[in-house]
């Protein structure tokens, strides 16, 4: 699935169908008609796993006018339902615009796919077009984890993202609802939201979130404000550069934030952050594979 990103929805078509050789022009026409069919618009039902929740009415109106003049230039993607009819996988804007344009039929690629594959294809199509909001993308990843039992590594592999990118996306769901609402309407960006996650309480996130909107702070300004807020009430201390370097090295190896706090006489604490149950399981598996020194009896 990772290789499909950036190559269009056609890259998701099985090679046995998409690359079937044509012995003659007539055979080629037959093969093409088997891939793309004209199906009744009213026979297509919405995808309950559609990750995209918001649609720009003005953009759909423009697409409707284009379809009236030029027709549907790219087929929608559907799957056949056992009870009859079709369920939309990708192309909801085209389907809505086709209905608004008064079309009776729409060109469609009919694909046999399971429920989780239907969601993956819907995510991939929207990610390719950069049409999902940060929260829509995060909720889609959560659905793959919770509804279909995938791990973060499996989600990352199937949607063409790195595991840290999936984990960081899902962290946005930890924001207070008030802050999520500002992110959803575009008053703050995903960069602002990630900065706010550096605060240790919902109240602090809400307060700074309001300040970002009111004062129109940049992401860099928000990050500086988080550092100032986090430092309030703490005793100033000199940061050991060797410890900071070790934190950064461990963080890269583990794929998570690492904090080292030194105590007296060589003691201290090592903290490794995780962002979900799945992320904790990943870290546990990673740490459990560290080679332990052999016991004296085993060496003997």
Protein Blocks (a to p, Z undefined) as FASTA:
>chain_A
ZZmgonajklmpcfklmmoccfbfklmmmmmmmmpccddfklpccdfklmbfbdcfklmm
mmmmmmmmnopfbdcdddddfkgpjddfbhplmmmmmmmnopabdcdddddddfklmmmm
mmmmmmmnopacfklmmmmmmmmmmmnopafklmmmmnopafklmmmmmmmmmpcfklmm
mmmnopacfklmmmmmmpcbfklmmmmmmmmmmnopafklmmmmmmmmmmgopacddddf
klmmmmmmmmmmnopacdddddeehiacdddddfbfklmmmmmmmmmmpccdddfklmZZ
